[in-house]
Amino acid sequence: MRAFPNILIVGTPGTGKSTLCEQISETTGLEWVEIGKIATAEKLFQEYDPTYGCHVLNEEKLLDEIEDQMEDGGKIVDYHGCDFFPKRWFDIVFVLRTNNTILYDRLVHRLD
């Protein structure tokens, strides 16, 4: 059994995942695991999708990459979705949502 919980925080871009993860990490001392940064650093992509203008994550490679650290516990994982993560890894999952008007304004602001 883990000594500390694992938390999964998911939501579309702009809902505040990173902000919340950073605050929880600073407050609790839990380690923030940023899936996007790990995928980029370890080149865990299957391909580039020119239609959407983004890389496609190789989920199996990512899971292999982080499996050992997840077993230790004490992690806050930040990602857009949750369907491919093993349920046994997490003690609780939070799905962040934001009003579309607010979300649009946040994402447009990121382009500036």
Residue pairs with C-beta under 8 A, 6 or more apart in sequence:
2 71
2 72
2 73
2 74
2 91
3 73
3 74
4 30
4 73
4 74
5 30
5 73
5 74
5 91
5 92
6 70
6 73
6 74
6 75
6 76
6 77
6 89
6 90
6 91
7 24
7 30
7 75
7 76
7 77
7 90
7 91
7 92
7 93
7 94
8 77
8 79
8 82
8 85
8 89
8 90
8 92
8 93
8 94
9 17
9 20
9 21
9 76
9 77
9 78
9 79
9 93
9 94
9 96
10 17
10 79
10 80
10 81
10 82
10 93
10 94
10 95
10 96
11 17
11 80
11 95
11 96
11 97
11 98
12 80
12 98
12 103
13 80
13 107
14 98
14 103
14 106
14 107
14 110
15 96
15 97
15 98
15 103
16 96
16 98
17 78
17 79
17 96
18 34
18 78
20 94
20 96
21 32
21 34
21 76
21 78
22 32
24 30
24 32
24 76
25 31
25 32
25 76
29 74
30 74
30 75
30 76
31 69
31 74
31 75
31 76
32 75
32 76
32 78
33 66
33 69
33 75
33 76
33 77
33 78
34 78
35 57
35 62
35 77
35 78
35 79
36 78
36 79
38 44
38 62
38 65
38 66
39 45
39 55
39 57
39 62
42 61
42 65
44 57
44 58
44 61
44 62
44 65
45 55
45 56
45 57
45 58
46 55
46 56
46 57
46 58
47 55
47 56
48 54
48 55
48 56
49 55
49 56
59 84
63 84
63 85
63 86
69 75
70 77
70 89
77 85
77 89
77 90
79 85
82 93
82 95
98 106
